[in-house]
Amino acid sequence: MVCLNIARDERSNEMAIAQRTRHLVDENLGVIGAALAYLVAGIHLFHPQYGFSRFVGLLATGNLSLLSYDPRPLAFVLSAFAILLGIKLVLLDFGRKPVYALGMVLVGTYFVGYFAWHLTGHGGFLPGRAPLYHGMHPAEAVVSHLANYPLAAAAKFAEAALVGVLAVLYRREARTPP
């Protein structure tokens, strides 16, 4: 009898903890989304090879023609600023639903773009670029990049989580009367 009561109490505690956790996440989903958005924007804006410093270096040296060879510095900087603008618009309560939708498209583009970039041999589809697969099958090259570059793996994880959070926020906004 004592054993049954202990088991029942443990299940009750587990259910209560799960319910409190769901409530806490549910209540703070906007904050979680903002934190993920800042993380994704920061990773791209301050990326060591393709972020703001690289873009400014190209501007300062007049080498903007290199952007046609590798558009990532421009794309990373502009899209990171777009995410920061999106956060500000949500904080100002300025059309949240379209901001969430655009955020999903932008961050989804990061996610899909990463795989497209690496599966095509580092942008081998661009003029003047030969595909580079590092002597591996394209899928192996992607797995190798994600395994050997923790920043890339963290970015993909944060992007996937952000798209999920934005989708939930979008659905909530759609259900909220105007």
Disulfide bonds with the S-S distance in Angstrom:
none
